[in-house]
Amino acid sequence: MELNLPQKSLASLVDTLNTVSEQPVDIDFTLPDYCPDIEKILRCKITPQIFSRNINAGQLQIEGNTVVSILYIDSEKGGMRVCEQTLPFATSFRLNDVPEEYAVHTSVKCEYINCRALSRRRLTVHGAFSLYARVFAKGSTSFGYPDEMENTEFKKTDINASKLCSLSSEQFSVSDEIQISGKPPIELIVDNEIKAKVTDYKIIPDKIMLNGELNVRLLYISDIESGKPEHLDYIIPFSEVIDSPGVTEDCEVCLRLDVMSSDLSLKSDILAENPLVNVDSRVCVSIIAFSTEEVTIATDAYNTEFFSEPEYARISIPSDTKIFNGSFMHKDSVNLNDIKILEILDFTASVCPLTTNINKDNLIINSKINLKILAINSENEPVYIERSVDVSKELELKNDYNCILCSDLSVISISYRLGDNDDMEIRCELNYSFLLQRSSYFNALSALNVDDNKHLSKKTCAMSIYYADSGENIWDIAKMYNTKQNLIISENELVAETFEEPTLLFIPTV
């Protein structure tokens, strides 16, 4: 007969979905009446915004819109103008398993964009962006637990295991009014960028008190006549209490903030010289938390009455999970291809989705930085330039982690210097954050086949004498004599399971 071991499970993090889908952007539109005619198109930009991402009926459903922004030179005054159109999008991804607890991570990358003026007031735009979607779910790792069974002895191994104790996500709004002071007033918002980051957090049972900030960066025009842009950087602090069932103070917590969507609008205030900027953003926080607990697994067994044959299975137990974060500098040279720049009006950088792998004790990062430059050339005309540079970095790991659960790379700051030739030297500070895990592998006991028709031969004596060498252990000796480990321990008043020196033992017969 086969004796099946009682099973215990350890909560773990699993990938239910990890995919990418290309979303088309196709639109023909006419400039509104309040927009002047087009003389020259400087830049066409697509900005996807996600309103909802829900799991329903076995599918991950994502809905949002794509803001198509055209920056151009008007034919009347030669200044910079902007026109925007919005397209809705919706997509779904089928899931093999529908999780009860999950967290969704999404990101976007513009693949290409083509914009053509059919006339001074009509435009056609064709492009596409990639939508990356990943669903983390709560899974389990099962293993045989050495519970008490009649006439059965187990070899036990105690290990520290990393257990997923909380997996959740929550959306909230962050709104504020920005009052311009010490800068020219805003007449037209040309571009904006909003990023969210965690400043600190505190854990209380089943909740996380989160403090963070929105970094708002505006490119705007204060004088329609000249059309020269200005910058505004503003920080909006926020605090939220996030439900995270299962999280405790001793957990290792991975927090991710995503700005899902944002809306910026001008608001006139009769009491203020400058108009206010209304900022309304939707932010999603995802929480993955691990704790450490000791678990006992069975790695061998035998029956003291009948002939038995164990069966084994190779299992993996996560033993350590850590947040690995920090920052590094990347320096590079960018060729401008004979474009002579007199003045930089706007300079932004973003990171493409990255690839990572672990090689021995090093974490290897590979990605690209997309550079977007709005400048004045030697002919005193505005120009828009896009370039990309490769980023490759090796980070030393202090422990032998073998799995990357989550990864994130973002731009903290960037500076530049124009060279004498047609190049630009850039210096970019990048922030990285990884959730790393180390797994240990065991040949664990899965079942014990007992032949109840084949009795083991019994010794006629009540006690045997055995001389144990240094390095031998009680388990091997008990298995050799088909007796119980606790009888040897109690009879010889033993403390350690492995002998450091030769020892005379009395072996009781079962």
C-alpha positions, 0 to 999 in steps of 0.5 A: 500500500502507498502511504501519502504524506499530509501536504502543507502549502506555502503561499507564493507569488506566481505569474498569471499573465505576462504579455504585450499587445500592440494598440493602433492609433489612427485618427484624421481630424481638423483643427478647432476654430480657435487654433491658427493654421499650421505652418510646420509640424514640430512634434506628434506625441501619443500619451496612453492613459489607463482608466481601469484594469479589472479581471472579469469573466476570465479576462484582464480588461483594460480601458483608457484613452490615447491623447494625440498631441500636435506641437506646431508652428502657426502660419500667422505669428510663427509661434508654437501652438498645440492641439490635442485629440483623444481616442478611446481604447479597450483591450482584453487578455485571457487568463488561464486561471482567475485569481482571487488575490492579484495585482496588475502592473501595466506600462506603455511604450510608443512604437512609432508615430507618423503625422502628416498635414493634409492641409493647413487645418487637416491632419492624419495620424497613424501610429501604435503603442505597446501595452505591457500587462502583467498579473501577479497572483497568489499561488502555493508551493506544496510539500510533504509534512512529516506528521505522526504516522503509525510505525513510520519514521521521518527524516525532517529538515527545518528551513526558513521559507519566504511566504507571500503574506499580502498581495493587493492593489488600490486606486486613489485620486490626487488633486491640487491647484498650482498657483504660479509665483515668481514665473510668467503666467500661463496662457497655453500648456504645451506639454506635461509629465507627471510621476509618482514616487513613495517618500516613506511608509509605515506598516500597521496590521493589515494596512500601510500608511503611505506617504508620497508625492507627485512630481509635476513638470509643465512646459507652457507658453506665457506669451502667445505673441512670441511663443517661447516656452517656459518650465514649471516644476511642482511637487504635490505631497499626498498621504493614503491609508491602503488596505493590505490584508496579511501585512505585518511590521516584519514583512519585506514590502514592494510598493509600486506607484503608477500614474494611471491618468491625469488631467490638467486645466487652467482656471482663472482666479480673479484674486490672483494675477496668474491663472491656477492649474488644476491637477487631477491624477488617478494613482494606483498602488500595488503591494507585494509583501513577504514574511519569513517562517520556519517550515519542516519538510520530510526528506526520507522515511521508513516503516519499522514493521514492514518493508518500505520504499520511499518516493521522492520529488524535486521541490523548490522552496523560496528561502529569501526575498529582498528589495534591491534598490539604488541608483547609478549614473549613465554618461553617453554621447548623442549625435545630432546629425549636423543640427546646430543648436543655439538653445535648448527649450525642453529636454526630457528622458524616459526609460524603455521596458528593460530586460534583466538576468542574473549571472553568478553574483551580478544583476545585469540590466539592459534598456534604452533611454529615449531623449526628446529635445525641443531646441532653437537651431542656428537659423533661429527656428524651433526644431524637435529631435528624438534620440535613444541611447543604450543602457547596460549595467551590472550590479553586484548582489551580496547574496545568491538570488536566482529569481527576479520577481519585479523590476523597475528603472526610471530617470531621476535627473538628466543634464547635458552639455553641447559639444563643439561638434554635432554632438551632445554629452548627457549625464543621466541618473537612473533609479532601480528597484528589484524584488529578488528571491532565492529558492532552495531545491530539495529531494523531498519525500512524496510518498512511502510504499509499504508492503504489508505482506512482507514483515521485517525480520525482528531481532531476538535481543532487546538491545544492540550495541553500536559504535558510532563514528564521528560524523554519523547521525541518529537518523541513519543508525535508526534506519539501519536497525529499523528502530525509532529515533526517539528510543535511541535518543532517550536510551542514550540521553542524547542532545545532538543528532550528529556525533562529533566523536566516536560514541558507544550507543545502546540501540533498543529493538522495536 
